[in-house]
Amino acid sequence: MNSFEKSFVWHILNGTFLAFYSLMYYFILFSIFCENTVFQIPLALKEGNTLENPTLRYI
């Protein structure tokens, strides 16, 4: 494997890890900023509440 092939494989691996970590970072930020609204709505509906008068029960 010459130097060009090594650099090519290195860039492919770096691109894969960069995409994975950027997606994980975005999901963590999304879960931090939206956990009180997005993730609690199904729990509130499961408890029999409506979206007009939600009583959010936090875990």
PyMOL Python script that loads the backbone (N, CA, C, O; Angstrom):
from pymol import cmd

cmd.read_pdbstr("""\
ATOM      1  N   MET A   1       0.857  -1.185   0.000  1.00  0.00           N
ATOM      2  CA  MET A   1       0.000   0.000   0.000  1.00  0.00           C
ATOM      3  C   MET A   1       0.895   1.238   0.000  1.00  0.00           C
ATOM      4  O   MET A   1       1.672   1.454   0.930  1.00  0.00           O
ATOM      5  N   ASN A   2       0.778   2.029  -1.032  1.00  0.00           N
ATOM      6  CA  ASN A   2       1.631   3.214  -1.102  1.00  0.00           C
ATOM      7  C   ASN A   2       1.025   4.362  -0.297  1.00  0.00           C
ATOM      8  O   ASN A   2      -0.027   4.222   0.326  1.00  0.00           O
ATOM      9  N   SER A   3       1.709   5.486  -0.329  1.00  0.00           N
ATOM     10  CA  SER A   3       1.284   6.606   0.507  1.00  0.00           C
ATOM     11  C   SER A   3      -0.058   7.175   0.052  1.00  0.00           C
ATOM     12  O   SER A   3      -0.846   7.636   0.877  1.00  0.00           O
ATOM     13  N   PHE A   4      -0.325   7.146  -1.260  1.00  0.00           N
ATOM     14  CA  PHE A   4      -1.612   7.668  -1.732  1.00  0.00           C
ATOM     15  C   PHE A   4      -2.776   6.817  -1.227  1.00  0.00           C
ATOM     16  O   PHE A   4      -3.812   7.345  -0.821  1.00  0.00           O
ATOM     17  N   GLU A   5      -2.595   5.501  -1.256  1.00  0.00           N
ATOM     18  CA  GLU A   5      -3.655   4.627  -0.764  1.00  0.00           C
ATOM     19  C   GLU A   5      -3.848   4.776   0.740  1.00  0.00           C
ATOM     20  O   GLU A   5      -4.976   4.725   1.230  1.00  0.00           O
ATOM     21  N   LYS A   6      -2.762   4.958   1.467  1.00  0.00           N
ATOM     22  CA  LYS A   6      -2.884   5.175   2.908  1.00  0.00           C
ATOM     23  C   LYS A   6      -3.642   6.465   3.198  1.00  0.00           C
ATOM     24  O   LYS A   6      -4.530   6.488   4.051  1.00  0.00           O
ATOM     25  N   SER A   7      -3.295   7.536   2.491  1.00  0.00           N
ATOM     26  CA  SER A   7      -3.984   8.803   2.734  1.00  0.00           C
ATOM     27  C   SER A   7      -5.454   8.709   2.326  1.00  0.00           C
ATOM     28  O   SER A   7      -6.316   9.310   2.968  1.00  0.00           O
ATOM     29  N   PHE A   8      -5.743   7.955   1.258  1.00  0.00           N
ATOM     30  CA  PHE A   8      -7.131   7.798   0.828  1.00  0.00           C
ATOM     31  C   PHE A   8      -7.958   7.078   1.893  1.00  0.00           C
ATOM     32  O   PHE A   8      -9.064   7.506   2.223  1.00  0.00           O
ATOM     33  N   VAL A   9      -7.413   5.977   2.431  1.00  0.00           N
ATOM     34  CA  VAL A   9      -8.120   5.240   3.485  1.00  0.00           C
ATOM     35  C   VAL A   9      -8.270   6.107   4.724  1.00  0.00           C
ATOM     36  O   VAL A   9      -9.310   6.067   5.381  1.00  0.00           O
ATOM     37  N   TRP A  10      -7.259   6.883   5.051  1.00  0.00           N
ATOM     38  CA  TRP A  10      -7.310   7.755   6.223  1.00  0.00           C
ATOM     39  C   TRP A  10      -8.411   8.805   6.087  1.00  0.00           C
ATOM     40  O   TRP A  10      -9.122   9.089   7.051  1.00  0.00           O
ATOM     41  N   HIS A  11      -8.552   9.385   4.886  1.00  0.00           N
ATOM     42  CA  HIS A  11      -9.590  10.394   4.684  1.00  0.00           C
ATOM     43  C   HIS A  11     -10.985   9.776   4.713  1.00  0.00           C
ATOM     44  O   HIS A  11     -11.928  10.403   5.195  1.00  0.00           O
ATOM     45  N   ILE A  12     -11.124   8.561   4.205  1.00  0.00           N
ATOM     46  CA  ILE A  12     -12.427   7.890   4.278  1.00  0.00           C
ATOM     47  C   ILE A  12     -12.813   7.636   5.733  1.00  0.00           C
ATOM     48  O   ILE A  12     -13.956   7.871   6.124  1.00  0.00           O
ATOM     49  N   LEU A  13     -11.861   7.156   6.537  1.00  0.00           N
ATOM     50  CA  LEU A  13     -12.156   6.894   7.946  1.00  0.00           C
ATOM     51  C   LEU A  13     -12.458   8.187   8.690  1.00  0.00           C
ATOM     52  O   LEU A  13     -13.378   8.235   9.507  1.00  0.00           O
ATOM     53  N   ASN A  14     -11.690   9.235   8.410  1.00  0.00           N
ATOM     54  CA  ASN A  14     -11.945  10.511   9.067  1.00  0.00           C
ATOM     55  C   ASN A  14     -13.323  11.044   8.712  1.00  0.00           C
ATOM     56  O   ASN A  14     -14.023  11.565   9.580  1.00  0.00           O
ATOM     57  N   GLY A  15     -13.725  10.924   7.447  1.00  0.00           N
ATOM     58  CA  GLY A  15     -15.048  11.389   7.047  1.00  0.00           C
ATOM     59  C   GLY A  15     -16.155  10.611   7.733  1.00  0.00           C
ATOM     60  O   GLY A  15     -17.177  11.181   8.114  1.00  0.00           O
ATOM     61  N   THR A  16     -15.952   9.306   7.891  1.00  0.00           N
ATOM     62  CA  THR A  16     -16.964   8.488   8.558  1.00  0.00           C
ATOM     63  C   THR A  16     -17.102   8.881  10.015  1.00  0.00           C
ATOM     64  O   THR A  16     -18.218   9.057  10.504  1.00  0.00           O
ATOM     65  N   PHE A  17     -15.987   9.022  10.716  1.00  0.00           N
ATOM     66  CA  PHE A  17     -16.054   9.404  12.123  1.00  0.00           C
ATOM     67  C   PHE A  17     -16.587  10.819  12.292  1.00  0.00           C
ATOM     68  O   PHE A  17     -17.324  11.090  13.239  1.00  0.00           O
ATOM     69  N   LEU A  18     -16.227  11.719  11.395  1.00  0.00           N
ATOM     70  CA  LEU A  18     -16.714  13.094  11.500  1.00  0.00           C
ATOM     71  C   LEU A  18     -18.226  13.148  11.324  1.00  0.00           C
ATOM     72  O   LEU A  18     -18.908  13.862  12.059  1.00  0.00           O
ATOM     73  N   ALA A  19     -18.755  12.403  10.364  1.00  0.00           N
ATOM     74  CA  ALA A  19     -20.203  12.387  10.158  1.00  0.00           C
ATOM     75  C   ALA A  19     -20.909  11.776  11.365  1.00  0.00           C
ATOM     76  O   ALA A  19     -21.943  12.280  11.802  1.00  0.00           O
ATOM     77  N   PHE A  20     -20.355  10.695  11.901  1.00  0.00           N
ATOM     78  CA  PHE A  20     -20.985  10.032  13.047  1.00  0.00           C
ATOM     79  C   PHE A  20     -21.013  10.950  14.264  1.00  0.00           C
ATOM     80  O   PHE A  20     -22.050  11.088  14.912  1.00  0.00           O
ATOM     81  N   TYR A  21     -19.872  11.584  14.583  1.00  0.00           N
ATOM     82  CA  TYR A  21     -19.825  12.419  15.769  1.00  0.00           C
ATOM     83  C   TYR A  21     -20.636  13.691  15.604  1.00  0.00           C
ATOM     84  O   TYR A  21     -21.191  14.192  16.581  1.00  0.00           O
ATOM     85  N   SER A  22     -20.720  14.232  14.378  1.00  0.00           N
ATOM     86  CA  SER A  22     -21.546  15.422  14.191  1.00  0.00           C
ATOM     87  C   SER A  22     -23.024  15.084  14.368  1.00  0.00           C
ATOM     88  O   SER A  22     -23.780  15.878  14.927  1.00  0.00           O
ATOM     89  N   LEU A  23     -23.439  13.902  13.893  1.00  0.00           N
ATOM     90  CA  LEU A  23     -24.829  13.496  14.103  1.00  0.00           C
ATOM     91  C   LEU A  23     -25.119  13.268  15.583  1.00  0.00           C
ATOM     92  O   LEU A  23     -26.186  13.647  16.066  1.00  0.00           O
ATOM     93  N   MET A  24     -24.197  12.660  16.303  1.00  0.00           N
ATOM     94  CA  MET A  24     -24.403  12.448  17.730  1.00  0.00           C
ATOM     95  C   MET A  24     -24.449  13.770  18.488  1.00  0.00           C
ATOM     96  O   MET A  24     -25.251  13.935  19.407  1.00  0.00           O
ATOM     97  N   TYR A  25     -23.585  14.719  18.101  1.00  0.00           N
ATOM     98  CA  TYR A  25     -23.564  16.028  18.746  1.00  0.00           C
ATOM     99  C   TYR A  25     -24.882  16.752  18.505  1.00  0.00           C
ATOM    100  O   TYR A  25     -25.422  17.383  19.415  1.00  0.00           O
ATOM    101  N   TYR A  26     -25.407  16.663  17.271  1.00  0.00           N
ATOM    102  CA  TYR A  26     -26.669  17.315  16.959  1.00  0.00           C
ATOM    103  C   TYR A  26     -27.803  16.684  17.754  1.00  0.00           C
ATOM    104  O   TYR A  26     -28.679  17.393  18.251  1.00  0.00           O
ATOM    105  N   PHE A  27     -27.798  15.366  17.881  1.00  0.00           N
ATOM    106  CA  PHE A  27     -28.868  14.700  18.624  1.00  0.00           C
ATOM    107  C   PHE A  27     -28.816  15.061  20.105  1.00  0.00           C
ATOM    108  O   PHE A  27     -29.860  15.226  20.736  1.00  0.00           O
ATOM    109  N   ILE A  28     -27.610  15.185  20.670  1.00  0.00           N
ATOM    110  CA  ILE A  28     -27.482  15.555  22.082  1.00  0.00           C
ATOM    111  C   ILE A  28     -28.014  16.964  22.310  1.00  0.00           C
ATOM    112  O   ILE A  28     -28.751  17.204  23.267  1.00  0.00           O
ATOM    113  N   LEU A  29     -27.640  17.907  21.424  1.00  0.00           N
ATOM    114  CA  LEU A  29     -28.152  19.270  21.566  1.00  0.00           C
ATOM    115  C   LEU A  29     -29.669  19.297  21.409  1.00  0.00           C
ATOM    116  O   LEU A  29     -30.360  19.994  22.152  1.00  0.00           O
ATOM    117  N   PHE A  30     -30.186  18.536  20.439  1.00  0.00           N
ATOM    118  CA  PHE A  30     -31.633  18.505  20.225  1.00  0.00           C
ATOM    119  C   PHE A  30     -32.356  17.954  21.447  1.00  0.00           C
ATOM    120  O   PHE A  30     -33.404  18.469  21.837  1.00  0.00           O
ATOM    121  N   SER A  31     -31.803  16.914  22.049  1.00  0.00           N
ATOM    122  CA  SER A  31     -32.457  16.316  23.207  1.00  0.00           C
ATOM    123  C   SER A  31     -32.396  17.250  24.413  1.00  0.00           C
ATOM    124  O   SER A  31     -33.308  17.247  25.239  1.00  0.00           O
ATOM    125  N   ILE A  32     -31.327  18.053  24.526  1.00  0.00           N
ATOM    126  CA  ILE A  32     -31.227  18.983  25.650  1.00  0.00           C
ATOM    127  C   ILE A  32     -32.246  20.109  25.505  1.00  0.00           C
ATOM    128  O   ILE A  32     -32.921  20.466  26.470  1.00  0.00           O
ATOM    129  N   PHE A  33     -32.358  20.676  24.289  1.00  0.00           N
ATOM    130  CA  PHE A  33     -33.213  21.848  24.116  1.00  0.00           C
ATOM    131  C   PHE A  33     -34.675  21.491  23.920  1.00  0.00           C
ATOM    132  O   PHE A  33     -35.540  22.338  24.149  1.00  0.00           O
ATOM    133  N   CYS A  34     -34.986  20.263  23.502  1.00  0.00           N
ATOM    134  CA  CYS A  34     -36.367  19.927  23.168  1.00  0.00           C
ATOM    135  C   CYS A  34     -36.956  18.864  24.077  1.00  0.00           C
ATOM    136  O   CYS A  34     -38.062  18.392  23.815  1.00  0.00           O
ATOM    137  N   GLU A  35     -36.263  18.471  25.131  1.00  0.00           N
ATOM    138  CA  GLU A  35     -36.774  17.360  25.925  1.00  0.00           C
ATOM    139  C   GLU A  35     -38.033  17.762  26.692  1.00  0.00           C
ATOM    140  O   GLU A  35     -38.875  16.911  26.979  1.00  0.00           O
ATOM    141  N   ASN A  36     -38.175  19.052  27.028  1.00  0.00           N
ATOM    142  CA  ASN A  36     -39.342  19.467  27.793  1.00  0.00           C
ATOM    143  C   ASN A  36     -40.577  19.610  26.925  1.00  0.00           C
ATOM    144  O   ASN A  36     -41.685  19.704  27.453  1.00  0.00           O
ATOM    145  N   THR A  37     -40.419  19.631  25.598  1.00  0.00           N
ATOM    146  CA  THR A  37     -41.578  19.787  24.731  1.00  0.00           C
ATOM    147  C   THR A  37     -41.810  18.544  23.891  1.00  0.00           C
ATOM    148  O   THR A  37     -42.885  17.946  23.957  1.00  0.00           O
ATOM    149  N   VAL A  38     -40.826  18.147  23.108  1.00  0.00           N
ATOM    150  CA  VAL A  38     -41.031  17.081  22.129  1.00  0.00           C
ATOM    151  C   VAL A  38     -41.142  15.723  22.805  1.00  0.00           C
ATOM    152  O   VAL A  38     -42.048  14.950  22.497  1.00  0.00           O
ATOM    153  N   PHE A  39     -40.235  15.430  23.715  1.00  0.00           N
ATOM    154  CA  PHE A  39     -40.178  14.088  24.270  1.00  0.00           C
ATOM    155  C   PHE A  39     -41.205  13.855  25.372  1.00  0.00           C
ATOM    156  O   PHE A  39     -41.450  12.708  25.745  1.00  0.00           O
ATOM    157  N   GLN A  40     -41.807  14.912  25.898  1.00  0.00           N
ATOM    158  CA  GLN A  40     -42.786  14.731  26.961  1.00  0.00           C
ATOM    159  C   GLN A  40     -44.214  14.681  26.443  1.00  0.00           C
ATOM    160  O   GLN A  40     -45.127  14.332  27.191  1.00  0.00           O
ATOM    161  N   ILE A  41     -44.427  15.027  25.164  1.00  0.00           N
ATOM    162  CA  ILE A  41     -45.791  15.036  24.626  1.00  0.00           C
ATOM    163  C   ILE A  41     -46.397  13.632  24.581  1.00  0.00           C
ATOM    164  O   ILE A  41     -47.544  13.472  24.999  1.00  0.00           O
ATOM    165  N   PRO A  42     -45.687  12.603  24.096  1.00  0.00           N
ATOM    166  CA  PRO A  42     -46.299  11.263  24.130  1.00  0.00           C
ATOM    167  C   PRO A  42     -46.581  10.777  25.543  1.00  0.00           C
ATOM    168  O   PRO A  42     -47.566  10.072  25.762  1.00  0.00           O
ATOM    169  N   LEU A  43     -45.747  11.135  26.498  1.00  0.00           N
ATOM    170  CA  LEU A  43     -45.988  10.739  27.885  1.00  0.00           C
ATOM    171  C   LEU A  43     -47.246  11.415  28.415  1.00  0.00           C
ATOM    172  O   LEU A  43     -48.031  10.791  29.129  1.00  0.00           O
ATOM    173  N   ALA A  44     -47.445  12.693  28.070  1.00  0.00           N
ATOM    174  CA  ALA A  44     -48.633  13.408  28.521  1.00  0.00           C
ATOM    175  C   ALA A  44     -49.890  12.839  27.878  1.00  0.00           C
ATOM    176  O   ALA A  44     -50.920  12.712  28.539  1.00  0.00           O
ATOM    177  N   LEU A  45     -49.815  12.494  26.594  1.00  0.00           N
ATOM    178  CA  LEU A  45     -50.982  11.913  25.931  1.00  0.00           C
ATOM    179  C   LEU A  45     -51.291  10.524  26.474  1.00  0.00           C
ATOM    180  O   LEU A  45     -52.449  10.113  26.536  1.00  0.00           O
ATOM    181  N   LYS A  46     -50.245   9.810  26.863  1.00  0.00           N
ATOM    182  CA  LYS A  46     -50.451   8.475  27.431  1.00  0.00           C
ATOM    183  C   LYS A  46     -51.165   8.555  28.780  1.00  0.00           C
ATOM    184  O   LYS A  46     -51.925   7.655  29.137  1.00  0.00           O
ATOM    185  N   GLU A  47     -50.924   9.618  29.516  1.00  0.00           N
ATOM    186  CA  GLU A  47     -51.555   9.777  30.818  1.00  0.00           C
ATOM    187  C   GLU A  47     -53.003  10.248  30.703  1.00  0.00           C
ATOM    188  O   GLU A  47     -53.678  10.398  31.721  1.00  0.00           O
ATOM    189  N   GLY A  48     -53.498  10.485  29.479  1.00  0.00           N
ATOM    190  CA  GLY A  48     -54.884  10.884  29.303  1.00  0.00           C
ATOM    191  C   GLY A  48     -55.085  12.378  29.229  1.00  0.00           C
ATOM    192  O   GLY A  48     -56.226  12.839  29.245  1.00  0.00           O
ATOM    193  N   ASN A  49     -54.024  13.147  29.149  1.00  0.00           N
ATOM    194  CA  ASN A  49     -54.157  14.588  29.046  1.00  0.00           C
ATOM    195  C   ASN A  49     -54.267  14.999  27.581  1.00  0.00           C
ATOM    196  O   ASN A  49     -53.975  14.212  26.680  1.00  0.00           O
ATOM    197  N   THR A  50     -54.686  16.224  27.360  1.00  0.00           N
ATOM    198  CA  THR A  50     -54.772  16.751  26.003  1.00  0.00           C
ATOM    199  C   THR A  50     -53.673  17.776  25.802  1.00  0.00           C
ATOM    200  O   THR A  50     -53.067  18.255  26.760  1.00  0.00           O
ATOM    201  N   LEU A  51     -53.425  18.107  24.537  1.00  0.00           N
ATOM    202  CA  LEU A  51     -52.403  19.110  24.249  1.00  0.00           C
ATOM    203  C   LEU A  51     -52.882  20.510  24.608  1.00  0.00           C
ATOM    204  O   LEU A  51     -52.063  21.403  24.820  1.00  0.00           O
ATOM    205  N   GLU A  52     -54.214  20.720  24.681  1.00  0.00           N
ATOM    206  CA  GLU A  52     -54.698  22.044  25.063  1.00  0.00           C
ATOM    207  C   GLU A  52     -54.472  22.306  26.551  1.00  0.00           C
ATOM    208  O   GLU A  52     -54.249  23.446  26.959  1.00  0.00           O
ATOM    209  N   ASN A  53     -54.528  21.256  27.352  1.00  0.00           N
ATOM    210  CA  ASN A  53     -54.330  21.409  28.792  1.00  0.00           C
ATOM    211  C   ASN A  53     -53.366  20.331  29.260  1.00  0.00           C
ATOM    212  O   ASN A  53     -53.767  19.388  29.941  1.00  0.00           O
ATOM    213  N   PRO A  54     -52.088  20.469  28.894  1.00  0.00           N
ATOM    214  CA  PRO A  54     -51.149  19.397  29.236  1.00  0.00           C
ATOM    215  C   PRO A  54     -50.677  19.476  30.682  1.00  0.00           C
ATOM    216  O   PRO A  54     -50.350  20.548  31.190  1.00  0.00           O
ATOM    217  N   THR A  55     -50.651  18.350  31.312  1.00  0.00           N
ATOM    218  CA  THR A  55     -50.032  18.243  32.629  1.00  0.00           C
ATOM    219  C   THR A  55     -48.857  17.297  32.464  1.00  0.00           C
ATOM    220  O   THR A  55     -48.995  16.083  32.611  1.00  0.00           O
ATOM    221  N   LEU A  56     -47.709  17.861  32.160  1.00  0.00           N
ATOM    222  CA  LEU A  56     -46.555  17.033  31.833  1.00  0.00           C
ATOM    223  C   LEU A  56     -45.991  16.405  33.103  1.00  0.00           C
ATOM    224  O   LEU A  56     -45.661  17.095  34.068  1.00  0.00           O
ATOM    225  N   ARG A  57     -45.891  15.093  33.077  1.00  0.00           N
ATOM    226  CA  ARG A  57     -45.317  14.384  34.216  1.00  0.00           C
ATOM    227  C   ARG A  57     -43.911  13.964  33.846  1.00  0.00           C
ATOM    228  O   ARG A  57     -43.707  13.155  32.940  1.00  0.00           O
ATOM    229  N   TYR A  58     -42.955  14.514  34.548  1.00  0.00           N
ATOM    230  CA  TYR A  58     -41.564  14.261  34.206  1.00  0.00           C
ATOM    231  C   TYR A  58     -41.096  12.976  34.843  1.00  0.00           C
ATOM    232  O   TYR A  58     -41.498  12.631  35.955  1.00  0.00           O
ATOM    233  N   ILE A  59     -40.253  12.282  34.134  1.00  0.00           N
ATOM    234  CA  ILE A  59     -39.702  11.028  34.649  1.00  0.00           C
ATOM    235  C   ILE A  59     -38.682  11.326  35.744  1.00  0.00           C
ATOM    236  O   ILE A  59     -38.097  10.403  36.311  1.00  0.00           O
TER     237      ILE A  59
END
""", "prot")
cmd.dss("prot")
cmd.show_as("cartoon", "prot")
cmd.util.cbc("prot")
cmd.orient("prot")
